[in-house]
Amino acid sequence: MARLTELRRDRLTAAALSLVAGAVIAFVSTQVFPYHSLNHDEGVYLQQAAMLLEGRLFLHSPVEGAFRPWFFVESERGMYPKYAPVPAMIFAVGKLLGGYRVALVAVAAGNVLGVVGVVREVFDHRTGLVAGLFVLASPLFLIDSSVFLPYAPTTLLNLGFGYAYLVADRTGDRRYAAAAGAAVGLAFFSRPYTAVLFAAPFMAHACWTLWRDLRGALPRQAATAVLGLVGVATTLTYNAIVTGEPFRFPYQVFAPEDGLGFGHREILAHEIVYTPELALRANRLVLELFFTEWIAGGLLGAGLAAVGIALAARAGFTARQLVVAGLFVSVAAGNVYFWGNFNILGDLEQAGDGLVSALGPYYHFDLLIPTAAFAARGAVGGARTVQSALADRASRRSARALVLALVLVSTAGMGGVTADALDAPLSENMEVTRTYENAYEPFEGGPPENAVVLLPDPYGNWLNHPFQYLRNDPGYDEETVYAINDRPFAVHDEFPDRRFYRYVYRGAWAPYAGSPRAAHLQRVRDVDGERVRLRTSVGIPDGAAGVTIRVGIDGRSAYYVVPDPDGDVSLTLLVDDRVRLRGDARPLQNETLTVEGRETVRMTVFVDQGGGNGFSYRFDLPVAAEDRELRALTPRVERCRNARACGGAAAHVPGTGPDGTFVETNLTASERNP
């Protein structure tokens, strides 16, 4: 009865620990990552989850070149993500249960519970609970469990496999063996190489059990193998559906030289020669960061794991303990072969550079399991050793009190180290979130209804890169549709009954550096007629030395000057069969400018403030000459401190500046004068 009561208490404690983990992740996810992280893959998985909820494997772009999401492959059947759908399926289940973040909470709780279960199987209940607490306190777990990336969900599947396998090994229960196979098959579907690295020590153990007792081990190992192969078959079937070839993975279609192996590696415009020497150097740095900054207690936690290994070795490793210890080797060695561990470091010469500074060594997420297991073994075994030694010299009560004091002191020490290690990534991510709050301020309260929002493309012709917070539903039929700003007329023709807006911001897109600083949703009107007029007034600061204007189209330019500018300048840009400027400007150079097809008329007003100083107002007016009709869209307006700042990073935000600068525009169309 006492044994049963203790077991029940341990299970309740494990459940409580998992609930705490879920609550912590709910807090971190909503408070630190409300607009998602610096890793734009989050948008890929969430877009994929939305597709799965509607029963779609492909997206179909309403306008070619204007709706391709980040990391999606274009094919004859439609666009599909380069990632396998299992993590997205898990996030989709969360959406069905109340919200995508519900999945993060459930995965985090499940991972802590899984660690407790696996470690309990190879050691004991108390060690399992300490291991679960160790994982919960690790910065890598706290950060990466709070974002929509595949590492924590895949670890959940791996832990499900590991726990079910160990229970089947202990009891001979074929149901657990089958569950182990199903879990590892899903893990393979999710991230094949990650699953193989995790499963490798278990596979070695399975071969050992077959060699030792073929008849006894074969039924359960066969059940695991068969269900695992079903997962492999499912993966190959999915490949065949989306890529046309079972052994060609979507990520290989997206970037054929991205993936495993040494030699030339490349994705998009990023390429290196990934040599074994570079691989070893990069992975040494990653492992150093893992054991010093991203586990509970940092070096103290790593030292505790080393003590645990020593204690287990002194007592004589069991085969099951060797399986968990083998994860140190398979995960660490296997990742050397993957160039992603080089990419997350950024500049190898600069400490804390790259995504690893904000999100940690996430490709080594599974390494938390053996580290926690043996750190817990070191903590529990060390406490027992100290208590036993003290019991010889003092009463049992005094020994327990001294051990408790030692535990409290060591826990406080490890807690201090962990808090210090966690402070840096939390601060960095919070700084990014504060910038995101400024950037997405125009969408506060929800995006505009029955609208199309035209987005800039600072990183190339992609949606959700970087604006992963602004995503389309798979059918492009919800209240707001997002499109790249490159083909505005074609997008307008596809959605003629919606209001159009243009999302603009000031400053380069660099959230880690506090930029952009302000953003605006600019209403975009579509006008048409035989003649288009853009009337504009701009503010000129006192003491300006002069104002010159350039009007350009398709490489041709005309120049104007404003004599004696004072306070403000009013201009009218006329577009019919020619492009010319009226108002306060006088021509400096006669150049006939005409519009043919769909082009952009650019007007740049340079304000010379003397001494080599000045700034520009820039107006980019999309126009289209179709038959004898002209169409035009509200221009994009920028106020640029220098020429290099123009082009998307210097948007004018409505209002009057402290130096008297302002912009007013009015776009109209009319019939040609008789």
ROBANU-374231 format. One record per residue (C-alpha): residue number from 1; x, y, z. Coordinates in Angstrom, 3 decimals. Example, Ala and Ser with C-alpha at 12.3 -4.5 7.8 and 13.67 -1.06 7.14 Angstrom:
BEGIN
1/12.300/-4.500/7.800
2/13.670/-1.060/7.140
//
This chain:
BEGIN
1/0.000/0.000/0.000
2/2.843/2.401/0.865
3/4.491/1.610/-2.464
4/1.232/2.298/-4.305
5/0.770/5.582/-2.457
6/4.332/6.664/-3.314
7/3.815/5.775/-6.967
8/0.580/7.746/-7.062
9/2.290/10.717/-5.419
10/5.129/10.616/-7.959
11/2.681/10.560/-10.844
12/0.731/13.478/-9.413
13/3.985/15.386/-8.977
14/4.962/14.663/-12.586
15/1.548/15.824/-13.793
16/1.840/19.001/-11.723
17/5.312/19.653/-13.138
18/4.012/19.269/-16.680
19/1.162/21.688/-15.945
20/3.669/24.215/-14.616
21/5.669/23.783/-17.822
22/2.569/24.455/-19.913
23/1.718/27.563/-17.898
24/5.253/28.929/-18.196
25/5.307/28.408/-21.952
26/1.898/30.028/-22.300
27/3.314/33.104/-20.555
28/6.597/33.225/-22.486
29/4.914/32.617/-25.834
30/2.346/35.387/-25.432
31/4.558/37.939/-23.661
32/7.905/37.453/-25.402
33/6.785/36.289/-28.864
34/3.339/37.815/-29.551
35/4.416/38.702/-33.117
36/6.685/35.643/-33.498
37/10.471/35.496/-33.462
38/13.373/36.462/-35.692
39/13.143/33.026/-37.327
40/10.701/33.474/-40.198
41/10.155/29.724/-40.477
42/7.376/30.192/-37.928
43/5.234/31.756/-40.620
44/5.886/28.783/-42.895
45/4.563/26.266/-40.366
46/1.549/28.398/-39.471
47/0.695/28.919/-43.130
48/0.987/25.160/-43.612
49/-1.217/24.533/-40.570
50/-3.914/26.797/-42.022
51/-3.701/24.852/-45.288
52/-4.126/21.521/-43.508
53/-7.164/22.817/-41.635
54/-8.769/23.445/-45.027
55/-7.618/20.094/-46.443
56/-5.035/21.641/-48.771
57/-1.513/20.537/-49.661
58/-1.054/23.300/-52.245
59/-1.670/27.036/-52.477
60/-2.783/28.639/-55.724
61/-1.635/32.214/-56.256
62/-4.354/34.615/-57.469
63/-1.637/36.669/-59.217
64/1.645/35.155/-60.295
65/4.608/36.608/-58.411
66/2.528/38.461/-55.822
67/1.504/35.762/-53.323
68/4.404/33.331/-52.829
69/5.035/32.710/-49.100
70/8.499/32.303/-47.652
71/10.067/28.881/-48.211
72/7.299/27.713/-50.555
73/8.074/25.837/-53.762
74/6.290/26.779/-56.981
75/5.071/23.869/-59.091
76/2.499/23.118/-61.789
77/0.104/21.836/-59.118
78/0.521/24.900/-56.927
79/2.801/26.153/-54.154
80/3.838/23.898/-51.276
81/6.167/24.382/-48.283
82/9.618/22.890/-48.188
83/8.879/21.366/-44.776
84/7.078/18.146/-43.859
85/3.533/18.678/-42.522
86/3.763/16.946/-39.114
87/4.688/19.989/-36.959
88/2.048/21.995/-38.802
89/-0.483/19.231/-38.063
90/0.300/19.555/-34.360
91/-0.157/23.335/-34.509
92/-3.404/22.839/-36.454
93/-4.759/20.614/-33.664
94/-4.027/23.448/-31.252
95/-6.045/25.798/-33.445
96/-8.970/23.385/-33.320
97/-8.732/23.340/-29.518
98/-8.816/27.108/-29.188
99/-5.710/28.636/-30.786
100/-2.365/27.794/-32.292
101/-0.603/28.578/-29.014
102/-2.584/25.834/-27.290
103/-0.347/23.429/-29.221
104/2.790/25.057/-27.784
105/1.452/24.622/-24.263
106/0.498/20.989/-24.853
107/3.829/20.125/-26.493
108/5.804/21.704/-23.639
109/3.771/19.873/-21.000
110/4.139/16.631/-22.940
111/7.887/17.022/-23.288
112/8.405/17.508/-19.553
113/6.154/14.535/-18.828
114/8.028/12.510/-21.452
115/11.404/13.295/-19.912
116/10.107/12.246/-16.496
117/8.832/8.991/-17.972
118/11.982/8.112/-19.928
119/14.329/8.886/-17.052
120/12.093/7.030/-14.605
121/12.371/3.973/-16.863
122/16.179/3.975/-16.816
123/16.702/5.222/-13.248
124/13.831/5.803/-10.793
125/10.853/8.073/-10.055
126/12.786/10.684/-8.101
127/15.490/10.983/-10.749
128/12.807/11.318/-13.403
129/11.156/14.210/-11.563
130/14.469/16.016/-11.128
131/15.203/15.509/-14.836
132/11.841/17.016/-15.732
133/12.587/20.012/-13.524
134/16.025/20.361/-15.144
135/14.483/20.499/-18.622
136/11.845/22.986/-17.511
137/14.562/25.264/-16.108
138/16.713/25.118/-19.252
139/16.712/28.301/-21.386
140/16.700/26.245/-24.594
141/13.464/24.561/-23.553
142/11.817/27.803/-22.424
143/12.670/29.732/-25.582
144/12.181/27.110/-28.287
145/9.036/25.638/-26.781
146/7.464/29.107/-27.058
147/7.789/29.504/-30.831
148/6.201/27.747/-33.804
149/9.255/25.774/-34.879
150/9.507/21.978/-35.342
151/12.107/21.107/-32.728
152/9.955/20.792/-29.607
153/7.123/18.946/-31.436
154/9.604/16.470/-32.949
155/11.172/15.926/-29.544
156/7.700/15.137/-28.186
157/7.384/12.373/-30.782
158/10.900/11.136/-30.018
159/10.146/11.039/-26.301
160/6.923/9.168/-26.998
161/8.955/6.642/-28.935
162/11.627/6.379/-26.252
163/9.203/5.952/-23.393
164/7.021/3.396/-25.183
165/10.113/1.473/-26.304
166/11.523/1.273/-22.786
167/8.193/0.194/-21.302
168/7.849/-2.497/-23.974
169/11.397/-3.627/-23.271
170/10.636/-3.898/-19.555
171/7.197/-5.514/-19.793
172/7.162/-7.192/-23.193
173/3.873/-5.419/-23.953
174/3.411/-5.357/-27.726
175/0.952/-2.473/-27.507
176/3.711/-0.232/-26.209
177/6.019/-1.627/-28.876
178/3.502/-0.686/-31.561
179/3.086/2.777/-30.018
180/6.866/3.199/-30.118
181/6.879/2.364/-33.814
182/4.051/4.784/-34.564
183/5.806/7.575/-32.657
184/9.175/7.092/-34.343
185/7.440/6.842/-37.722
186/5.749/10.196/-37.132
187/9.045/11.656/-35.913
188/10.670/10.468/-39.152
189/7.876/12.101/-41.154
190/8.437/15.302/-39.154
191/12.252/15.549/-39.345
192/13.823/12.383/-40.780
193/17.427/13.013/-39.806
194/16.524/14.173/-36.295
195/14.462/11.016/-35.800
196/17.264/8.774/-37.053
197/19.806/10.377/-34.709
198/17.476/9.933/-31.755
199/16.524/6.375/-32.679
200/20.107/5.191/-33.346
201/20.928/4.135/-29.715
202/17.531/2.463/-29.399
203/18.121/0.590/-32.635
204/21.471/-0.612/-31.291
205/19.715/-1.769/-28.143
206/17.043/-3.530/-30.213
207/19.718/-5.440/-32.134
208/21.356/-6.415/-28.840
209/18.052/-7.725/-27.446
210/17.488/-9.773/-30.604
211/20.979/-11.232/-30.396
212/20.504/-12.090/-26.738
213/16.947/-13.500/-26.959
214/15.647/-13.708/-30.515
215/12.410/-15.516/-29.734
216/11.475/-13.315/-26.773
217/12.422/-9.964/-28.331
218/11.335/-10.526/-31.930
219/7.549/-9.966/-31.523
220/7.828/-6.588/-29.848
221/10.770/-5.378/-31.972
222/8.893/-6.435/-35.101
223/5.849/-4.436/-33.989
224/8.029/-1.362/-33.481
225/9.801/-1.848/-36.812
226/6.625/-2.374/-38.821
227/4.878/0.716/-37.446
228/8.089/2.716/-37.871
229/8.303/1.654/-41.514
230/4.706/2.780/-41.982
231/5.915/6.254/-41.015
232/8.735/6.010/-43.536
233/6.278/4.878/-46.214
234/3.986/7.782/-45.355
235/6.888/10.175/-45.756
236/7.766/8.779/-49.176
237/4.120/8.883/-50.240
238/3.882/12.547/-49.258
239/7.056/13.235/-51.236
240/5.579/11.532/-54.287
241/2.390/13.600/-54.025
242/4.049/17.013/-53.737
243/7.361/16.575/-55.593
244/6.475/13.752/-57.946
245/9.252/11.472/-56.661
246/9.156/9.469/-53.403
247/12.848/9.932/-52.617
248/12.929/13.619/-53.465
249/12.083/15.710/-50.410
250/10.447/19.140/-50.775
251/13.451/20.918/-49.257
252/15.619/19.394/-52.008
253/13.320/20.845/-54.662
254/13.527/24.257/-53.021
255/17.338/24.172/-52.766
256/19.039/21.049/-54.165
257/22.279/21.723/-52.303
258/20.678/22.409/-48.941
259/20.810/19.528/-46.509
260/23.189/16.878/-45.277
261/26.753/16.360/-46.341
262/30.067/18.098/-46.859
263/31.196/20.105/-49.873
264/29.347/22.911/-51.622
265/26.157/23.853/-49.725
266/23.740/26.500/-50.933
267/20.270/27.914/-50.283
268/19.035/30.960/-52.188
269/21.933/33.429/-52.269
270/23.809/31.890/-49.325
271/26.543/29.370/-50.085
272/29.703/27.940/-48.544
273/32.035/24.995/-48.911
274/31.174/22.974/-45.815
275/34.355/21.087/-45.033
276/34.779/18.573/-42.189
277/37.130/21.059/-40.527
278/34.543/23.850/-40.690
279/31.872/21.430/-39.496
280/33.879/20.399/-36.446
281/34.693/23.997/-35.608
282/31.071/25.156/-35.913
283/29.680/22.232/-33.928
284/32.284/22.687/-31.204
285/31.031/26.266/-30.791
286/27.402/25.127/-30.815
287/28.041/22.477/-28.150
288/30.003/24.970/-26.089
289/27.038/27.334/-26.149
290/24.655/24.491/-25.347
291/26.506/23.376/-22.218
292/27.487/26.836/-20.955
293/24.424/29.001/-21.664
294/21.390/26.993/-22.742
295/20.913/24.277/-20.082
296/19.864/24.726/-16.473
297/22.834/25.903/-14.443
298/25.127/26.297/-17.437
299/28.511/24.780/-16.613
300/27.188/23.757/-13.197
301/24.447/21.759/-14.882
302/26.945/20.238/-17.293
303/29.196/19.346/-14.360
304/26.260/17.723/-12.604
305/25.603/15.625/-15.728
306/29.252/14.568/-15.740
307/28.892/13.511/-12.084
308/25.798/11.544/-13.030
309/27.673/9.724/-15.786
310/30.484/8.921/-13.370
311/28.059/7.596/-10.747
312/26.276/5.462/-13.329
313/29.586/4.123/-14.612
314/30.767/3.304/-11.088
315/27.533/1.430/-10.395
316/27.769/-0.263/-13.771
317/25.728/1.025/-16.688
318/22.647/-0.972/-17.512
319/21.887/-1.491/-21.199
320/18.914/0.849/-20.910
321/21.014/3.591/-19.331
322/23.527/3.220/-22.153
323/20.715/3.908/-24.639
324/20.070/7.321/-23.070
325/23.798/8.011/-22.759
326/24.162/7.107/-26.426
327/22.089/10.152/-27.334
328/25.075/12.312/-26.386
329/27.018/10.624/-29.168
330/24.350/10.248/-31.854
331/22.919/13.773/-31.567
332/26.257/15.562/-31.202
333/28.128/13.551/-33.852
334/25.243/13.421/-36.294
335/24.794/17.186/-36.322
336/28.356/17.645/-37.564
337/27.098/16.389/-40.914
338/24.461/19.145/-41.158
339/25.520/22.636/-42.249
340/22.557/24.259/-40.486
341/24.661/24.327/-37.334
342/27.078/26.613/-39.142
343/24.256/28.866/-40.332
344/22.726/29.525/-36.913
345/26.067/30.842/-35.659
346/26.312/33.680/-38.165
347/29.857/35.013/-37.935
348/32.016/32.377/-36.227
349/34.462/35.082/-35.138
350/31.819/37.090/-33.288
351/30.411/35.670/-30.069
352/26.637/35.670/-29.832
353/26.092/36.356/-33.517
354/23.332/34.727/-35.581
355/20.017/33.152/-34.638
356/21.717/31.100/-31.916
357/21.920/34.236/-29.761
358/18.127/34.619/-29.725
359/16.886/31.037/-30.064
360/19.815/28.908/-28.948
361/21.300/25.761/-30.537
362/17.883/24.431/-31.540
363/19.189/21.641/-33.767
364/20.493/20.079/-30.527
365/17.161/20.305/-28.716
366/17.099/16.506/-28.207
367/20.385/16.777/-26.331
368/18.412/18.160/-23.394
369/17.159/14.632/-22.683
370/20.425/12.820/-21.850
371/21.793/15.967/-20.193
372/18.768/16.199/-17.902
373/18.818/12.449/-17.233
374/22.395/12.357/-16.017
375/22.271/15.742/-14.302
376/19.330/14.363/-12.310
377/21.293/11.168/-11.650
378/24.168/13.291/-10.391
379/21.914/15.404/-8.181
380/19.958/12.513/-6.661
381/22.963/10.223/-6.370
382/25.108/12.980/-4.934
383/22.458/13.851/-2.349
384/22.164/10.219/-1.328
385/25.930/9.847/-1.048
386/26.241/12.964/1.097
387/23.337/11.919/3.304
388/24.822/8.471/3.769
389/28.210/9.935/4.669
390/26.687/12.405/7.124
391/24.480/9.746/8.682
392/27.602/7.992/9.965
393/28.578/11.109/11.906
394/25.246/12.613/12.926
395/21.669/11.706/13.593
396/19.444/10.918/10.643
397/17.431/14.094/11.216
398/20.570/16.260/11.304
399/21.889/14.565/8.164
400/18.667/15.262/6.318
401/18.745/18.889/7.420
402/22.321/19.298/6.191
403/21.494/17.655/2.866
404/18.477/19.916/2.488
405/20.664/22.951/3.163
406/23.162/21.784/0.531
407/20.366/21.227/-1.976
408/18.948/24.684/-1.347
409/22.360/26.339/-1.720
410/23.212/24.439/-4.894
411/19.746/25.068/-6.331
412/20.115/28.780/-5.619
413/23.519/28.762/-7.293
414/22.242/26.968/-10.372
415/19.177/29.198/-10.421
416/21.356/32.298/-10.432
417/23.458/30.977/-13.298
418/20.340/29.990/-15.239
419/18.683/33.361/-14.687
420/21.806/35.134/-15.890
421/22.018/32.924/-18.984
422/18.313/33.371/-19.728
423/18.448/37.129/-19.366
424/20.430/37.709/-22.577
425/18.109/35.875/-25.032
426/14.996/37.127/-23.267
427/16.256/40.706/-23.452
428/17.160/40.331/-27.105
429/13.808/38.814/-27.991
430/11.922/41.415/-25.953
431/13.795/44.172/-27.800
432/12.715/42.595/-31.077
433/9.126/42.406/-29.823
434/9.135/46.094/-28.888
435/10.229/46.892/-32.435
436/7.517/44.619/-33.806
437/4.971/46.505/-31.692
438/5.966/49.708/-33.489
439/6.059/48.030/-36.881
440/2.640/46.404/-36.557
441/0.983/49.340/-34.763
442/-1.177/50.112/-37.837
443/-2.803/46.679/-37.377
444/-3.596/47.197/-33.704
445/-7.190/46.250/-33.183
446/-7.134/43.996/-36.239
447/-6.340/44.419/-39.939
448/-8.704/46.441/-42.149
449/-11.877/44.697/-43.320
450/-12.626/43.770/-46.928
451/-9.138/44.960/-47.829
452/-5.982/44.133/-49.710
453/-2.742/45.254/-48.064
454/0.237/45.684/-50.379
455/3.467/44.749/-48.582
456/7.071/45.708/-49.348
457/9.622/42.962/-49.997
458/12.875/43.922/-48.252
459/14.232/40.348/-48.462
460/13.068/39.521/-51.969
461/9.856/38.446/-53.650
462/8.299/36.686/-50.607
463/5.314/36.985/-48.342
464/5.850/36.313/-44.600
465/9.554/37.133/-44.965
466/9.842/39.160/-42.838
467/6.139/39.899/-42.184
468/5.160/36.488/-40.825
469/2.548/38.112/-38.588
470/0.634/39.136/-41.753
471/-0.483/35.894/-43.381
472/-3.168/34.978/-45.897
473/-5.780/32.334/-45.362
474/-5.338/29.537/-47.958
475/-8.421/30.589/-49.945
476/-7.598/34.327/-50.055
477/-11.194/35.043/-49.044
478/-11.001/36.342/-45.487
479/-11.380/39.978/-44.465
480/-7.792/40.927/-45.326
481/-5.589/39.717/-48.169
482/-1.839/40.435/-48.253
483/0.089/40.778/-51.516
484/3.591/41.810/-52.544
485/3.615/45.362/-53.907
486/5.352/44.461/-57.184
487/2.222/44.027/-59.358
488/-0.373/46.369/-57.842
489/-2.556/46.734/-60.946
490/-2.820/42.961/-61.443
491/-3.700/42.483/-57.780
492/-6.275/45.260/-57.975
493/-7.852/43.639/-61.034
494/-8.077/40.318/-59.139
495/-9.770/41.937/-56.114
496/-11.758/44.831/-57.618
497/-14.319/45.029/-54.805
498/-11.856/45.447/-51.935
499/-10.296/48.575/-50.466
500/-6.556/48.784/-51.026
501/-3.842/49.837/-48.584
502/-0.069/50.020/-48.741
503/1.969/49.073/-45.671
504/5.034/51.314/-45.296
505/7.576/52.012/-42.552
506/10.550/54.208/-41.687
507/13.952/52.603/-41.277
508/15.450/49.368/-42.552
509/13.789/46.127/-41.448
510/16.215/45.245/-38.642
511/14.176/44.501/-35.470
512/17.282/43.346/-33.591
513/18.591/46.924/-34.024
514/15.359/48.717/-33.110
515/14.258/49.426/-36.676
516/11.787/50.251/-38.204
517/10.819/53.136/-35.968
518/7.334/53.915/-37.312
519/4.833/52.421/-39.734
520/1.704/53.450/-41.577
521/-1.170/51.951/-43.568
522/-1.594/54.217/-46.580
523/-4.959/54.162/-48.360
524/-4.457/53.406/-52.064
525/-6.948/54.697/-54.623
526/-7.228/53.528/-58.233
527/-8.190/56.285/-60.672
528/-8.599/56.178/-64.447
529/-9.285/58.604/-67.269
530/-7.557/60.269/-70.197
531/-5.437/62.435/-67.872
532/-4.073/61.862/-64.362
533/-3.161/64.648/-61.962
534/-1.072/64.245/-58.823
535/-1.274/67.443/-56.804
536/1.169/67.656/-53.929
537/2.443/70.173/-51.405
538/5.633/69.642/-49.416
539/7.050/71.544/-46.467
540/10.381/73.337/-46.894
541/12.356/74.154/-43.703
542/13.451/77.717/-43.092
543/16.811/78.601/-44.572
544/16.722/76.070/-47.409
545/19.279/77.001/-50.058
546/17.269/75.616/-52.965
547/14.887/72.972/-54.264
548/15.468/70.874/-57.369
549/13.156/68.251/-58.810
550/13.759/65.191/-60.946
551/10.932/63.425/-62.762
552/11.934/60.061/-64.180
553/10.418/57.115/-66.007
554/12.104/54.039/-67.485
555/15.622/55.510/-67.296
556/14.667/58.904/-68.780
557/14.610/62.082/-66.684
558/13.499/65.700/-66.716
559/14.765/68.300/-64.230
560/13.094/71.302/-62.630
561/13.959/74.008/-60.099
562/11.875/75.954/-57.606
563/12.970/79.585/-57.513
564/13.009/81.159/-54.038
565/11.292/78.351/-52.071
566/9.558/79.689/-48.987
567/7.601/77.582/-46.462
568/6.069/75.094/-48.838
569/6.066/74.101/-52.493
570/2.976/73.142/-54.506
571/3.378/70.919/-57.563
572/1.108/69.205/-60.056
573/2.344/66.158/-61.954
574/0.351/65.722/-65.182
575/0.268/62.423/-67.020
576/-1.511/61.865/-70.349
577/0.391/61.154/-73.534
578/3.308/62.928/-71.842
579/4.601/63.421/-68.297
580/5.270/66.994/-67.160
581/5.350/69.120/-64.024
582/3.430/72.288/-63.233
583/3.096/74.579/-60.220
584/5.996/76.253/-58.414
585/8.597/74.426/-60.521
586/10.408/75.706/-63.627
587/12.043/73.361/-66.175
588/15.829/73.137/-66.263
589/16.144/70.547/-68.991
590/13.545/69.678/-71.593
591/13.004/65.942/-71.954
592/9.901/64.336/-73.386
593/8.636/61.650/-71.033
594/5.908/59.252/-72.134
595/4.114/56.321/-70.528
596/3.954/52.982/-72.319
597/2.239/50.071/-70.576
598/2.579/49.711/-66.809
599/5.362/51.813/-65.346
600/6.292/53.918/-62.333
601/6.672/57.663/-62.615
602/9.126/58.812/-59.965
603/9.308/62.407/-58.756
604/12.132/63.345/-56.392
605/12.107/66.742/-54.664
606/15.576/67.497/-53.252
607/15.796/70.186/-50.572
608/19.307/71.624/-50.353
609/20.047/72.900/-46.832
610/23.562/74.053/-47.611
611/26.943/72.738/-46.559
612/26.365/69.433/-48.341
613/23.246/68.732/-46.271
614/19.725/68.097/-47.478
615/16.935/65.604/-47.838
616/14.463/64.377/-50.444
617/10.768/63.802/-50.826
618/10.134/60.949/-53.222
619/6.881/59.990/-54.932
620/6.527/56.692/-56.785
621/3.359/56.870/-58.895
622/2.263/53.580/-60.520
623/0.656/54.302/-63.898
624/-0.726/52.142/-66.689
625/-1.471/53.222/-70.254
626/-4.150/50.890/-71.602
627/-5.702/51.800/-74.980
628/-6.423/55.519/-74.642
629/-7.108/55.272/-70.917
630/-4.696/55.953/-68.078
631/-4.803/54.320/-64.671
632/-2.865/55.405/-61.620
633/-2.575/54.323/-58.010
634/-1.901/56.506/-54.998
635/1.864/57.028/-54.940
636/4.211/55.688/-52.349
637/5.680/58.665/-50.500
638/9.063/58.770/-48.789
639/11.079/61.349/-46.948
640/14.744/60.411/-47.263
641/17.687/61.800/-45.346
642/19.979/60.487/-48.094
643/19.562/58.819/-51.459
644/20.485/55.371/-50.120
645/17.623/55.533/-47.595
646/15.031/55.825/-50.361
647/13.473/52.748/-51.867
648/11.282/51.376/-49.072
649/12.959/52.291/-45.792
650/12.024/55.967/-45.495
651/8.235/56.034/-45.674
652/6.495/59.291/-44.922
653/4.257/58.924/-41.885
654/1.476/61.565/-41.898
655/2.033/64.604/-39.731
656/4.170/67.714/-39.627
657/7.797/67.319/-38.633
658/9.489/69.576/-36.063
659/11.319/71.367/-38.891
660/8.125/72.137/-40.768
661/8.283/69.227/-43.185
662/5.000/67.722/-44.369
663/3.444/66.074/-47.409
664/-0.044/66.420/-48.857
665/-1.172/64.598/-51.991
666/-4.329/64.383/-54.075
667/-4.651/62.001/-57.023
668/-7.408/62.544/-59.607
669/-8.226/61.540/-63.159
670/-10.260/63.370/-65.768
671/-11.086/63.524/-69.442
672/-8.656/65.398/-71.647
673/-9.331/69.130/-72.012
674/-11.134/70.006/-75.270
//
